Amino acid sequence: MPKFKAVINIENVVASATLNQKVDLNAVVKGYPGVEYRPEQFPGLVFRLKKPKTATLIFNSGKMVCTGAKSEKEARRAVMKVIKELKKSGI
């Protein structure tokens, strides 16, 4: 039987985070018109970053889910960047 060598690539890291406070998603929309929020279709807001190229779901409970990162480090950086943006706008 021939030996196969597997080539493994990490394509998508998913990270979750909690802000430990409620988030007014309507206020986020006002501060960042580029975010996607359609509460009649999905309870979370989608906050996309270009660098690192990720999408973070933010829920009014303060829970967040970051997808699209290529590594754990990149996922952490994306979550911290979103939190920084939220703080900057007073949320």
N, C-alpha and C positions, 0 to 999 in steps of 0.2 A: 504494500500500500504506500503510495507516495506521501511524503510529508508536505503539509501545507503550512504556510506561514501567514498568519492573520495580520492584516493591517487594520488597526483600530484608530478611528478618528473621533474625537469629541466634537459633536456638532451642536448640541443644545444642552445647556445647564439651566436647571430650574431652581430658583431659590425663593424661600418664603421669609417674610419679615413681619414684625408687629411693631406698630408705633406706640402702643399702650395708651392710645387716646382715640376718640372718635374724630373722623375727618369729614368736614362739610364739602362734599364732592361738587356741589354747585359753585362754591367759592373757588375751588380749583379750576373749574371751567372758566370762570370769569378772569382769573389770573393767567390762564394758559389756554387761549382759544384753540390751539392745535391739538388738544387732547380730545379723545373720543369718549362721549358719555351719552348713552341712550338708555336711561333707567327702565323704560318700558320693555326693552329687549334683554338687558343684562344688568345686574345690580352693581357691577364694577366699572370703574373709569380706566381707560387705557392711556397711559403716559409713555409715549415713545421717545427714545433717545437715539440720536444719530451716532454718537460715540460714547460708550460702546453701543453698537447697534442692538438694542434690546427693547422689549415692551414690558412695562410694569403695570399689572392690574392693581388698582387701589380700591379698597372697599371702605364704606363709611364706618365700619368697625375698627379701622386702623390696620387691618391686615393687608399685606401686599404680597404679590407673587410676581417675580421677575423671570422672564423667559428670553431665550435667544442668545444668552451669553455663551462664549466658547470655552470658558474656564470658571472655576470657583472665584478666582481673583477678579475676573471681569464682572461676574455677577455681583460681588460685593461692591465693586466700584460703581456699578449702575445703581444699585439700591441707595448707596450713600449720596450719589448725585441727585437722585429724585428727592430724597429727604432734604438735601440742601436747598433745592429749588422750592420745595414746599415751605421750608422755614423762611426763605428769602421773601416769599410773598405773604408771610404772616399767618400761615396755616399751621 
